[in-house]
Amino acid sequence: MAKTYRVEEKVGIGTDFNIDDRTGWTEHGSNLSYNQAVTKISSLIDGGSNPIDIRVLRDDGGVELYSYLSEEDRLHIPG
């Protein structure tokens, strides 16, 4: 199964330390391929979003279960 990604942006009081806490995060895409995730993040940054407020999670098996990226899952954003 190919890796898929979820892209979210902090818009409120969300916390990086509890990925189950959906409060304060806006989803900008889920089940995204690598290239789709890179394109989405680039468009958010080009649109004025702060890269610090964007997080990417890896889909862990096609269910609503996501985890932070490992070194081998990292996305490479041009720019």
HUURRA-V878748 format. One record per residue. OMEGA is omega in radians with two decimals (none if undefined). Layout:
[[OMEGA] [OMEGA]]
This chain:
[[-3.14] [3.09] [3.02] [-3.00] [3.05] [-3.14] [-3.14] [3.11] [3.13] [-3.13] [-3.10] [-3.01] [3.13] [-3.11] [3.10] [-3.02] [3.13] [-3.06] [3.07] [3.14] [-3.10] [-3.12] [3.07] [3.12] [3.06] [3.12] [3.10] [3.09] [3.06] [-3.06] [-3.14] [3.01] [3.11] [-3.10] [3.11] [3.13] [3.11] [3.13] [-3.13] [3.14] [3.11] [-3.14] [3.08] [3.14] [3.10] [3.13] [3.07] [3.11] [3.09] [-3.12] [3.13] [-3.10] [-3.13] [3.05] [3.12] [3.10] [3.12] [3.08] [-3.13] [2.98] [3.03] [3.06] [3.14] [3.14] [-3.06] [3.09] [3.08] [-3.08] [2.99] [3.14] [-3.11] [3.11] [-3.01] [3.07] [3.10] [-3.08] [3.12] [3.04] [none]]
